[in-house]
Amino acid sequence: MNKIKVVVEALDALKLKDIIVYDMRERSPFFDFFVLSTATNTRQLQAAIRHLKNDLAAAKFDLPNVEGTHSNAWILMDAKEVVVNIFTEEERKFYNIEKMWLDVPTIAMDRL
């Protein structure tokens, strides 16, 4: 199974909302996919860290670097070719990162 599929399936299994996968393969030399998702509360945000690490390890991928482990608002995971951002609803609205990527193609979850 490829890494982006492991990541998206883990987020979906945790019932994170508004998952968007941006296809950055033609845009960035640093990563292939940029993922945005929303946690409904801080408990779900913290659970996402554990589940993503466990699922990536189970699939034999390196563990991601995580920023914001003690944050109650925004987690950034760098899994090399996949960058994952998990926000609370308020933080996602505040930063509105989607605005930066309006011209970047997205990938439907069922196409991964």
N, C-alpha and C positions, 0 to 999 in steps of 0.2 A: 504494500500500500504506500502511496506517495505521501510526503509530509503534509502538504496542504490539505489533503483529504483527512488525515488523522486530526489535524487542528480543527477543521470545520466540524467534523463529526463530534469531537469532544465538546465544542461550544454548543452545538445543537442539542446534544444529550443533556447538557446542563440547563437547557431552556433559555439560553441567552437570547436577547431580542435583536432584531435589525442587523443581522450578520451580513456584511458586505465584503466581498473579496475583489480587490482591485488587481488586475493583471499588469504587473510592472515590468514584465520581461523585455519589452521594447523601450522602456523608459528609464530604467535604473540599472547601473552596473553593480549595485550593492545587494539587491534583493529582487526576488521574482514576484512575490505576492505581498500585498499589504491588506491586512484584515482589520475591520472595525466591528465591534459588537457592543451591546449594552447589557449590563447586569442590572437587575431590578433592585438589588440591595447590596450592602457591603459583604454580607455573608456569601452571597453568590459570587461576588468578585473574588474573594479569597479562595473559594472552592475551585474556581476556574484555574487558578495557578496550580493547585495540587493535581487536578485532573489532567491538565495539559502536560505537565511534567511526567506524570505516570503513564499516560497514553503514548507520549513520544518515546519514553524509555522502553515500554512494552513492544513498540514497533522498531526498536533497535536504532533510534535516532539519538544524536547527542542532546543533552539537556539544554534548554534555552537559557540565555541570560535574561534575568528579570529585573526590571526597575519598578519601584513603587510597591514592593511587597508589603510595606507597612502603610500604604495609602488606602484611604477609604473612598477614593474617587476615580483613579486611573492607574491601570497596570499596562506596562509596555514589555512585551516579550520579544526578544531577538532570537529567533531560531534559524539564523543564517539566511537562507533564501526566503524565509517567511517571517514577516514582522506582524505581531498581533497587538492590537490595542483593545483593551476592555475598559469601558467607561461606565460610570453610573449615568443615569438619564440626565441629571442636571449638568454634569461635566461634559457630556457629549454635545448637549445643546450649546453650552457656553463656548467650547472650542470650535465646533462646527467644522471639523477637519474635512468632511465631505466637500466643502466649498473649494478646497485646494485641488481636488481630484475630479472635477467636473468633466474634464476631457479624457480621463483615463477609463478604458473599458473595464467593465466588471464581468465576473464569471458567476453564473448561476450555480448554486450548490449542487444541483443534480448533474452538472456537467463536469464535476471535478474527477 
